[in-house]
């Protein structure tokens, strides 16, 4: 919760937060979807799709199985990869 308080006091406005088992905090914004992509898949017509294998976003945001399969992000949301977005809580709070 200290990360959330610090971000809010810095003027950042968001709708929630989630922390993973490694202490990485993901600030939840209404227009951001954090995603984890799988391995690219080549289709019979030679097009390549990159499926989504995991996602985290604002409450009520759920990808359909087709969106996950195709890697398509719903309109109005911006995708950011998990590994490029998380905040290491201890580092951010200068606790190491």
N, C-alpha and C positions, 0 to 999 in steps of 0.2 A: 504494500500500500504506500510505502514511502516514495516509490518511483512515481506513482499516480499523483500524489500530493505535490511532488517537486515539479512534474510536468505542468500541472494545473497552475501552480504559482508562477511558472515561467510564461504563462499566458496561452499555453496550448489548450485547445478545447476539443474534446472527444466524447464518445458515448460509453466507453468502457475500457477494460483492459483484461489481459489474460497472461498468465505466467506459465512457462513450461517447466518440466522437471529439472532442467539445467539452470534455472534462474534467469531465463531470457524472457523479458516482458514485451508483449505486443500491445500497443495502444490501439484501441478500436475506434476508427473514424467511420462516419456514416457512408462515405464513398470509397472506402478502401477494402479490398479483399486480399488477404494474405494467402498465397498459394504455394504448393509444392508440386512441381512438374515431374512427371515420370520420364521414361526414356522415349525418344522420338520413335514413331511407328510409320513405316512406309506403306502406303496403301497400294492396292493393285494398279491404280491409275498413275502411280509414281508421285502422288502428292504425299507430303509428310505432315503428320499431325503430332502434337505434343500433348498427351493427356494430362489432366490434373489429378493427382493422387491424394491431395489433402488441401483443405481450405479453412480459413477462419475469417469471419467478417461480422458486421453488425447483426444484432438480433433479428431473426426472421430471414436472413439471407442464407439460402440453401441452394446449392447448385443441383440441377437435375443430373441424372446419370448420363444423359446425352451431352450436357455441357461439360461434365467431367471427362467423358470419353473423347470429345472433340477438342477440349482445351479452350472452349469459348467462354468468355467472361460476359455476364449480363450487362446490358447498356446501363450507364450511370455509375458503374463501378470501375475502379482502376486496380489492376492486379499488381501486387508487389510480392516478390519471392520471399519466403520465410527467412532464408539465410542472408538476405540483404536488408532486413528491416528490424529485427529484434534488438532490444536494448538490454545489454548485460547489466542486471540490476546492481550487483556489487560494484562494478566499474563506474556506472553512472552515478552512484551515491558515494563514490570514493571510499569504499569500505574494504579495499584490498591493500 
